């Protein structure tokens, strides 16, 4: 699942004609990926999808069933999560968060009397043959690139989500910048917007991690009964306020559900980026490397047995699985002869 310029009219027309030509070429070559999508979305954006998919093949991506169709009925995929204010969840997989589908925003907000609540929506969901929603089709160029690459990335691997979300963010940010430079040129406004999105999200990753670590320390004090619940809530409110300002969010936007959800995408990002650097910042090599790690990682059953964990839904298993994959990455990198990995 994905996280949550000035051009002349002549330039727009030229790109539109180029898009129509690319779309015709893709359809004539039997590119089923465009399918219903091409009939529901403007030619330029449909052609862009074909170009992104061609670029993904160069990186070693397998074809996916995503974005074959355009859904006029669905604007986005909404979700509702709620969790105790007195417990800090680990990630969006932590059973401490209760997730609900098909709940209105009003009904979701009602759950917030005694809990932290987060109601949101994403434009696309991977691993489901996701359609192009109206919000995705109408979104900005940088967001469109991110969504396509990130969701297609999910279909390339079978990692625990705490690894896969961060990995697919890493691949999406690096790939969209490389694609933008090739298509638009390094100095083009479109490319500057693409790079700004990728660089901004990477910076936000470090910010979120830093504030989450402050919360971990705070909640540890509460668990040791060193502070009362009233002090916990007062101190975490100050941390959330600082985080919201650092991220450019509005007051009240941050809570336990929001930051735990966000950490699923960001916790392992710095480590995975250091692996990407050690692999020479070669995207195709990185995709191949992580596909190899995917093949040799420990099985879920072996991990449950090793740690004596009865069910995969326990947060202890989620942590252990992510740690096992990190260790597998380290060993595989060392065996490959690549430079040492930081972190």
C-alpha positions in Angstrom: 0.0 0.0 0.0 1.3 3.5 -0.7 1.8 6.0 2.0 -0.6 9.2 2.0 4.5 23.7 -13.8 4.4 26.4 -16.1 4.3 25.1 -19.6 3.1 26.8 -22.8 -0.1 25.7 -24.5 2.1 24.7 -27.5 4.2 22.5 -25.2 1.2 20.8 -23.8 -0.2 20.2 -27.3 3.1 18.7 -28.4 3.3 16.4 -25.4 -0.4 15.4 -26.0 0.4 14.4 -29.6 3.4 12.5 -28.5 1.3 10.8 -25.8 -1.3 9.7 -28.4 1.5 8.4 -30.6 3.0 6.4 -27.7 -0.4 5.1 -26.7 -1.1 3.9 -30.3 2.2 2.2 -30.4 1.6 0.5 -27.1 -1.8 -0.7 -28.1 -0.6 -1.9 -31.5 2.1 -4.0 -29.8 -0.6 -5.7 -27.7 0.1 -3.8 -24.4 -2.8 -5.2 -22.4 -1.6 -3.1 -19.4 -3.4 0.0 -20.8 -6.8 -1.8 -21.4 -9.7 0.0 -19.7 -7.4 2.6 -18.2 -6.7 4.1 -21.7 -10.4 4.5 -22.3 -11.0 6.3 -19.0 -8.0 8.6 -18.7 -6.5 11.2 -21.0 -4.1 9.9 -23.6 -1.1 11.7 -22.1 -1.4 10.0 -18.8 -2.2 6.6 -20.3 1.0 6.9 -22.5 3.0 7.9 -19.4 1.9 4.7 -17.7 3.2 2.7 -20.7 6.6 4.6 -20.4 6.8 3.9 -16.7 6.1 0.2 -17.2 8.8 0.0 -19.9 11.3 1.7 -17.5 10.3 -0.8 -14.8 11.2 -3.7 -17.1 14.7 -2.2 -17.4 15.0 -2.4 -13.7 13.9 -6.1 -13.7 10.3 -5.7 -12.6 7.9 -8.4 -13.6 4.6 -7.4 -15.1 1.7 -6.9 -12.7 -2.1 -6.7 -12.9 -2.2 -3.2 -11.5 -3.7 -0.2 -13.3 -5.2 -2.2 -16.1 -8.6 -0.5 -15.5 -9.9 2.9 -14.7 -12.6 3.1 -12.0 -15.0 6.0 -12.3 -16.9 4.9 -9.2 -13.9 4.9 -6.8 -12.2 8.1 -5.8 -9.8 6.4 -3.4 -9.5 3.6 -0.8 -10.5 4.9 2.6 -9.5 3.4 5.9 -10.1 3.9 9.6 -7.8 2.9 12.5 -8.0 3.4 16.2 -5.7 2.5 19.1 -5.2 3.3 22.8 -3.6 6.5 23.7 -1.6 4.7 26.4 0.2 2.3 24.2 2.5 3.1 21.2 2.0 0.6 18.4 5.0 -0.7 16.4 3.6 -0.5 12.9 0.3 -0.7 10.9 0.5 -4.5 11.4 0.5 -4.2 15.2 -2.7 -5.7 16.5 -2.8 -2.8 19.0 -4.4 -0.9 16.0 -7.9 -1.9 15.0 -8.5 -1.3 11.3 -12.0 -1.0 9.9 -13.2 -1.0 6.2 -16.3 0.5 4.8 -16.6 3.0 7.7 -17.6 6.6 7.1 -15.4 9.4 8.4 -18.2 10.4 10.8 -18.4 6.9 12.3 -14.7 6.6 12.5 -14.3 9.9 14.4 -16.9 8.7 16.9 -14.3 6.0 18.0 -12.0 8.8 19.2 -13.6 9.4 22.5 -11.2 7.2 24.3 -8.7 6.3 21.6 -6.5 7.8 18.9 -8.3 7.6 15.6 -7.0 8.0 12.0 -9.3 8.2 9.0 -7.6 8.6 5.7 -7.6 7.5 2.1 -5.0 6.4 -0.5 -5.3 6.5 -4.3 -4.2 2.9 -4.9 -3.6 -0.4 -3.2 -1.0 -2.9 -4.5 -1.2 -6.6 -4.7 -4.8 -6.5 -5.6 -4.8 -5.7 -9.3 -5.6 -2.2 -8.2 -7.4 0.1 -10.7 -6.6 3.7 -11.4 -8.9 5.7 -9.2 -10.2 9.2 -10.1 -7.9 10.8 -7.5 -4.9 9.0 -8.9 -5.7 10.0 -12.4 -6.2 13.6 -11.4 -3.2 13.8 -9.2 0.1 15.5 -9.8 2.8 14.0 -12.0 5.2 13.2 -9.1 2.5 11.5 -7.1 1.4 9.5 -10.1 4.9 8.2 -10.7 5.3 7.3 -7.1 2.1 5.4 -6.9 2.7 3.3 -10.1 6.2 2.3 -9.1 5.5 1.8 -5.4 2.5 -0.4 -6.0 4.1 -2.4 -8.8 7.1 -2.9 -6.5 4.9 -4.7 -4.0 4.2 -7.4 -6.6 8.0 -8.1 -7.0 8.7 -9.2 -3.5 7.2 -11.2 -0.5 8.9 -9.5 2.4 7.2 -8.6 5.7 5.4 -5.3 5.2 7.7 -3.4 7.5 10.6 -4.2 5.1 8.6 -4.1 1.9 6.9 -0.7 2.4 10.3 0.9 3.1 12.0 -1.0 0.2 9.3 0.0 -2.3 9.5 3.6 -1.1 13.3 3.5 -1.7 12.9 2.0 -5.1 10.1 4.4 -6.1 11.9 7.5 -5.0 15.1 6.5 -6.8 13.3 5.2 -9.9 11.0 8.2 -10.3 14.0 10.6 -10.2 15.9 8.5 -12.8 12.8 8.3 -15.0 12.2 12.0 -14.7 15.7 12.9 -15.7 15.5 10.6 -18.8 12.1 11.8 -19.9 12.1 15.5 -19.1 15.8 16.4 -18.7 17.6 17.3 -15.6 16.7 21.0 -15.7 13.0 20.6 -16.6 10.3 21.8 -14.3 8.7 18.4 -14.3 11.9 16.8 -13.2 12.5 19.4 -10.5 9.0 18.6 -9.1 9.7 14.8 -9.2 13.0 15.2 -7.4 11.5 17.6 -4.9 8.9 15.0 -4.0 11.4 12.2 -3.6 13.9 14.3 -1.7 11.2 15.7 0.5 9.8 12.3 1.4 13.3 11.0 2.2 13.9 13.9 4.6 10.5 13.4 6.2 11.6 9.8 6.9 14.4 10.9 9.2 12.1 13.4 10.9 9.4 10.7 11.6 12.0 8.2 12.9 13.4 10.8 15.3 10.1 11.7 16.9 9.0 8.1 17.1 12.1 7.3 19.0 11.3 10.1 21.4 7.8 8.5 21.9 9.4 5.1 22.5 11.5 6.5 25.3 8.4 8.3 26.8 6.2 5.2 26.7 8.9 3.1 28.2 8.9 5.5 31.2 5.1 5.0 31.5 5.4 1.2 31.3 8.0 1.4 34.2 5.4 3.4 36.1 7.8 6.4 36.3 5.1 8.7 35.0 1.3 8.7 35.3 -1.0 8.6 32.3 -1.8 12.3 32.6 1.9 13.1 32.3 2.3 10.7 29.4 -0.5 12.3 27.4 0.8 15.8 28.2 4.4 15.0 27.2 3.4 13.2 24.0 1.2 16.1 23.0 4.3 18.3 23.0 6.2 15.7 20.9 3.4 15.5 18.4 3.2 19.3 18.2 6.9 19.6 17.4 6.6 16.7 14.8 3.6 18.4 13.1 5.5 21.7 12.7 8.6 19.9 11.4 6.6 18.0 8.8 4.4 20.9 7.9 1.3 19.2 9.1 -1.7 20.8 10.8 -2.3 20.8 14.6 -3.8 17.5 15.7 -2.8 15.6 12.6 -0.4 13.4 14.5 -1.3 10.6 16.9 -0.3 7.1 17.8 -2.1 5.5 14.8 -0.7 8.0 12.3 2.9 7.7 13.5 2.9 3.9 13.8 1.4 3.6 10.3 4.1 6.0 9.0 6.9 4.1 10.7 5.9 1.0 8.6 7.2 2.9 5.6 10.2 4.6 7.2 11.7 2.5 10.0 14.1 0.4 7.8 14.4 3.0 5.1 17.9 4.4 6.2 19.3 0.9 6.4 17.9 -0.1 3.0 19.2 3.1 1.4 22.7 2.3 2.8 22.4 -1.1 1.0 21.4 0.7 -2.2 24.5 2.9 -1.8 26.7 -0.2 -1.2 25.4 -1.7 -4.4 26.7 1.3 -6.4 23.3 3.1 -6.5 22.4 0.8 -9.3 18.6 0.3 -9.3 18.6 -2.9 -11.5 21.3 -4.4 -9.3 19.4 -3.5 -6.2 16.2 -5.1 -7.5 18.1 -8.3 -8.4 19.8 -8.3 -5.0 16.6 -7.9 -3.0 14.9 -10.6 -5.1 17.8 -12.9 -4.2 17.3 -12.0 -0.5 13.6 -12.7 -0.9 14.4 -16.2 -2.0 16.8 -17.1 0.8 15.1 -15.3 3.8 13.9 -17.6 6.6 10.4 -19.0 6.3 7.7 -17.7 8.6 7.2 -21.2 10.0 10.9 -21.5 10.9 10.8 -18.2 12.6 7.8 -19.1 14.7 9.5 -22.3 15.8 12.8 -20.6 16.5 11.2 -17.9 18.7 8.3 -20.0 20.1 5.6 -17.7 18.8 2.3 -19.4 18.1 0.8 -16.8 15.7 2.1 -14.4 13.1 -0.3 -11.7 14.3 1.7 -11.1 17.5 3.9 -8.0 17.4 6.8 -10.2 18.6 6.6 -12.1 15.4 6.4 -9.0 13.3 9.5 -7.6 14.9 11.4 -10.9 14.7 10.5 -11.4 11.0 11.8 -7.9 10.1 15.0 -8.4 12.1 15.5 -11.8 10.3 15.3 -10.2 6.9 17.6 -7.4 7.9 20.2 -10.0 9.0 19.7 -11.9 5.8 20.4 -8.7 3.8 23.6 -8.0 5.8 24.9 -11.6 5.1 23.9 -11.5 1.4 25.6 -8.1 1.0 28.8 -9.3 2.7 28.9 -12.4 0.5 28.4 -10.3 -2.6 31.6 -8.4 -1.9 29.8 -5.0 -1.9 31.0 -2.2 0.4 30.1 -2.4 4.0 26.7 -1.3 5.1 26.2 1.5 7.6 23.8 1.1 10.4 
